[in-house]
Amino acid sequence: YIIVVEHDLSVLDYLSDFICVLYGSPGHYGVVTMPFSVREGINIFLEGFIRTENLRFRDVALTFKVVETASEEEVKRSSTHYYPAMTKKLGSFDLSVDAGSFTESEIIVLLGENGTGKTTLIRILAGNLEPDAGG
């Protein structure tokens, strides 16, 4: 057996064959359910209700709102962050970034081999590292 504690449901879905849901009250008690299939375990977690035990461990179900297009009000509320074209040289490594933008509602994944500049880019965007040009 391998025990995985994961908060990202997509990773949990990918890694798991079975899921046990843990619930309780901090400092009081904790309960581990019997193993469920991945799909059923994730649904139990989201619903906050274990049908086989007729037990509700959360008052409100967790839901995700999926829409094709955002309303005008939602677009106004979402904050867009812009960054300029910039460069950074660290030893023999050169990072060149095109200007771009992202919103607070986006989830962006940076994938790449070691040494391709992922951490350097994030450090520049966070203000922990100054670019050589631009910025």
Order of alpha helices (4+ residues) and beta strands (2+ residues): alpha-beta-beta-beta-beta-alpha-beta-beta-alpha-beta-beta-beta-beta-alpha-beta
